[in-house]
Amino acid sequence: MNTKINDILEDFDSLSLNEQEELIEIEKKRLIENKRKLLVDEVKEAENEYTEGKYITGDTDELMRAIDDENTSDK
């Protein structure tokens, strides 16, 4: 573990149990909010790609072949 994380853990250990619980709840909420923001950004990117026509259609086999083709062309 890096020094920064160790320092944070040491500081955390110096808190009372109530403070530790409160901090954990705050961080859980912050983590949820950060994940939500990331999801919103991903949806916006997908919407932009759809608007720009950067999508493919087809059945499962066709989509899998397109993905394989794309991965092969990247190498």
C-alpha positions as CSV (number, residue, x, y, z in Angstrom):
1,M,0.0,0.0,0.0
2,N,1.3,3.5,-0.7
3,T,2.2,6.0,2.0
4,K,-0.8,8.2,1.3
5,I,-3.3,5.4,1.9
6,N,-1.4,4.4,5.0
7,D,-1.6,8.0,6.3
8,I,-5.3,8.1,5.7
9,L,-5.8,4.8,7.5
10,E,-3.8,6.0,10.4
11,D,-5.9,9.2,10.6
12,F,-9.1,7.1,10.3
13,D,-8.0,4.9,13.2
14,S,-7.6,7.9,15.4
15,L,-11.3,8.8,15.0
16,S,-13.9,7.6,17.4
17,L,-16.1,4.7,16.2
18,N,-19.0,7.2,15.6
19,E,-16.8,9.4,13.5
20,Q,-15.5,6.3,11.6
21,E,-19.1,5.2,10.9
22,E,-20.1,8.7,9.8
23,L,-17.1,9.0,7.5
24,I,-17.8,5.6,6.0
25,E,-21.4,6.7,5.2
26,I,-20.2,9.9,3.7
27,E,-17.7,8.1,1.5
28,K,-20.3,5.5,0.4
29,K,-22.6,8.4,-0.7
30,R,-19.7,10.1,-2.5
31,L,-18.8,6.9,-4.3
32,I,-22.4,6.4,-5.4
33,E,-22.5,9.9,-6.7
34,N,-19.2,9.5,-8.6
35,K,-20.5,6.3,-10.2
36,R,-23.7,8.0,-11.1
37,K,-21.8,10.9,-12.8
38,L,-19.6,8.4,-14.7
39,L,-22.8,6.6,-15.9
40,V,-24.3,9.9,-17.0
41,D,-21.1,10.7,-19.0
42,E,-21.2,7.3,-20.6
43,V,-24.8,7.7,-21.6
44,K,-24.1,11.1,-23.0
45,E,-21.2,9.7,-25.0
46,A,-23.4,6.8,-26.3
47,E,-26.1,9.3,-27.3
48,N,-23.6,11.4,-29.2
49,E,-22.3,8.4,-31.0
50,Y,-25.8,7.4,-31.9
51,T,-26.6,10.9,-33.2
52,E,-23.4,10.8,-35.3
53,G,-24.3,7.5,-36.7
54,K,-21.5,5.6,-35.0
55,Y,-23.4,2.4,-34.3
56,I,-24.1,-0.9,-35.9
57,T,-27.3,-2.9,-36.2
58,G,-27.9,-6.6,-36.7
59,D,-28.6,-9.8,-34.9
60,T,-26.3,-11.2,-32.2
61,D,-24.1,-13.1,-34.6
62,E,-23.6,-10.0,-36.8
63,L,-22.8,-7.8,-33.8
64,M,-20.3,-10.3,-32.5
65,R,-18.6,-10.5,-35.9
66,A,-18.4,-6.7,-36.1
67,I,-16.8,-6.6,-32.6
68,D,-14.3,-9.3,-33.6
69,D,-13.5,-7.4,-36.8
70,E,-13.0,-4.2,-34.9
71,N,-10.7,-5.9,-32.4
72,T,-8.7,-7.6,-35.1
73,S,-8.2,-4.3,-37.0
74,D,-6.9,-2.6,-33.9
75,K,-3.9,-5.0,-33.7
